């Protein structure tokens, strides 16, 4: 059974950085694509960033371009989201979606709070 676990969230001040991790386990298959989403209280889940494993193609939401970087997918099915110059509006639960064998598996999320 595939499990996806995010980690690395926390409370930071505006302008600071965090690196989130996403680890998929329970399968011998490689994660083909990985994406990050976020959901703030009362808001819909929104796309943050994604990477296509086979090509390395990246995509980012306009709100995070130039500040967030999604890493390539490691052989152990782990990926990262590096977030720089964090803003209060980045506060949300960040969720990772890992695609294996054409199925998306979601983690429970990790809380990121940006506040002074």
C-alpha positions, 0 to 999 in steps of 0.5 A, spaced: 500 500 500 502 506 497 503 511 503 505 519 502 508 523 507 510 530 507 514 533 512 518 540 514 512 544 515 513 549 521 512 556 523 516 562 520 517 569 520 516 573 513 522 572 509 524 566 511 525 559 508 522 552 509 524 546 505 518 541 505 519 533 503 515 528 500 516 521 501 512 515 497 513 508 500 510 501 499 511 500 492 517 498 488 515 503 482 518 509 481 514 516 482 513 518 475 510 525 477 510 529 483 506 535 485 505 540 491 498 543 493 496 547 498 489 549 502 488 554 507 482 554 512 476 556 508 479 556 501 479 551 496 486 547 494 490 550 490 496 548 485 503 550 487 508 546 483 509 540 479 515 536 476 514 531 470 519 526 472 521 523 465 522 530 462 524 534 468 519 539 466 516 544 471 510 548 473 509 553 478 503 557 480 504 565 479 504 566 486 510 562 488 514 563 481 521 565 483 520 564 490 519 556 490 523 551 487 520 543 486 526 538 486 527 532 481 524 526 484 530 522 487 530 514 486 528 513 493 521 516 491 522 523 495 522 530 493 522 537 496 519 543 495 524 549 497 520 555 499 524 562 500 521 569 502 515 566 505 509 571 506 503 570 510 499 569 504 503 562 504 500 560 510 496 553 509 497 546 509 501 543 504 500 537 500 504 532 496 501 528 490 505 522 488 503 519 481 505 512 481 502 507 475 498 513 473 494 513 480 495 519 484 497 518 492 496 524 497 499 525 503 496 528 509 499 534 509 504 539 513 502 545 516 506 552 514 505 558 518 508 564 516 507 570 521 511 575 525 
